[in-house]
Amino acid sequence: MQVPLWFALLVVGYLGVKLIRPPAWLVAVLLLGGFLLADSVLAPAINTFVK
């Protein structure tokens, strides 16, 4: 069975918010920060650490 990545991330995110109950501001900061870092000049440097 193949599941699209966006759907898997949506399910994991939903379960994480429901089970861990982080503050809404923390979720917003992580989402916005990740979005901004992915399109910045730091993206290649982060990519080497992730791999």
N, C-alpha and C positions, 0 to 999 in steps of 0.2 A: 504494500500500500504506500503510495507516495502522497505526502501532505505538503502543500505549498508552505514556503518559509514564513510568509506573512501570517498565515493561519496558525502555525505552530507558535510563533512569537505572541500572537494575540491570546492564545489559550494560556501560555505560560505566564504572561503578564497579568491576565485576569486572575489566575489562581494565586499568583504571588501577592497581588493586592488584597484578595479576599482572605488569604491565610495569614499573612504577616501583618497586614494593616499599617503600612507606612503612611506618614503624613502626605497629604496631597501636594504640598510644595516640594517635597523631596522627589516625588515621581515626576513632577513637571521639570525640575532642575535636571534630573538625570536624562529625561527625554530630549529636552532642548539642548543640553550640553553635548550629548552624543550626536545629535543632528548637526550641531555647529562644528564639532571636531571632525566629523566625517568629511566635511567639505573644506577643511582648512589646510594650511601648509604643513601642519603636524600629522596629517593622516598617514603619510609614508612611514614616519617614525613610529607611530602607534602600531601600524601594520606589522613592522618587524618584531615588535614585542609580543604581539598577539600570536603570531605564527610560531 
